[in-house]
Amino acid sequence: MVAGRGERYREAAVAAVSALAERSLEQPFAHGTLLRVAAGLAVPPRQLVVVTADRHGALAAAARGADAEVVSVVAPAQARALAEAGFELFAGKEATAERAYDCRAFVCRLPVRDPAEVSVAR
């Protein structure tokens, strides 16, 4: 799955896995990778995006310690470039630096500035 590209790619992955689900259950050793992908699709992904000028600061460190499929620490210009390249996860996040965005199932909560407000657990 391509992180940050949007729900349509997740839906395509679900459709592909669903088409082969019965066969993979009949022969699990032959379809181990497919079953791993299916397990990953069972829970919506958590993605953390930190927009900061200080890649080594407290906000970035807090995000790196979180339980998430994707943790991205980017400068505002990088967030803009990724959004322009079609990565929906970064859209609109370049406007304000020093923010952490906790996104689950492709929906982001309100951003936080305080490293203590970055949830480590899901």
Secondary structure, DSSP 8 states (H G I E B T S, - for coil): --TTS-HHHHHHHHHHHHHHHHHHHHSGGGGHHHHHHHHHHHS--EEEEEE-S-TTSHHHHHHHTS--SEEEEE-HHHHHHHHHTT-GGGTT-SSSSSEEEEEETTEE---B-SGGGS-S--
